[in-house]
Amino acid sequence: MSGNVVLTPQLLLALLAGLTAGGGLALMIASLIGWPRRQRTGPNAAQQLVVFARRRGWVAGGVGVLVLLVTRWPVAAIGVALLVLFWDRLFGGAKEEKAALARIEALASWTESLRDTMSAGAGLEQAVQASARAADPALRPHLLTLIDRLRAKTSLGVALDAFADDLNDGSADLVIIALKDNARQRGPGLRDVLSELAETARDEADMRRRILAQRSGTRRSVQIVIGVITAFPIGMAVFNPAYVEPYQTLQGQGVLLLVMAFFVGGLVWLRRLSTVPAPDRLLIRQQEVYR
């Protein structure tokens, strides 16, 4: 049987009903089988997705509707909407990398300040409280929370555990482990350990700074290429619809979906290759409420 199948409202409704039924079946199977539980140290994927939708959902939905009205391609409309929604995750990352760099530099400065304060003869708790005044803004709120816990008669070890949970950073865990060991044993050598950890944090910050500088040009080039590739078929649908008329059929939409799947897969793969993995957490505990 030959011939093109034209997309009609009834056919689109049938496709939507099929997708809804398939999604419901998948959710039912997932609810019966269950998902493996993992220990969380921050917002889960659902919470992060809600934050994304609240921040950029309206823009993505509006762009998707506009593309659908212009091209009459539901696959392209959904793809462009998802592209707008997850633009920062796929092609951005500079903001997160700069925040991670600032956090590492703040950690190194705080470690050095803590070492210098203890060299003057102050105890560990007094040094922690004194170092908060000159701490970097990226670290100061967490330090103030740590000081509040100490003033509330929370033991130093428990307060440091909560401090590690607040920071949620593998590099910070190394410093906190050294502080916890000193709080238990009260032995010498902490200043030397803090010096080594501060130097390690400085080296990591320098490495991240060089990587960030090298990626800025590449990231901009990728964004330009993606913009051109996305705008070209939409422009053809507006100014030369006869050239892209085959995409108005069901087979054409299937081909477009296959092309977009390969395209998105390549983008996700490139994104993973370009991501600098954060150090693994060393102090992972069950989340508790500290008041």
Secondary structure, DSSP 8 states (H G I E B T S, - for coil): --S--B--HHHHHHHHHHHHHHHHHHHHHHHHH-------SS--HHHHHHHHHHHHHHHHHHHHHHHHHHH--HHHHHHHHHHHHTHHHHH--HHHHHHHHHHHHHHHHHHHHHHHHHHTT--HHHHHHHHTTT--TTTHHHHHHHHHHHHTT--HHHHHHHHHHHH--HHHHHHHHHHHHHHHH--S-HHHHHHHHHHHHHHHHHHHHHHHHHHHHHHHHHHHHHHHHHHHHHHHHHH-TTTTGGGGBHHHHHHHHHHHHHHHHHHHHHHHHT-------S---------
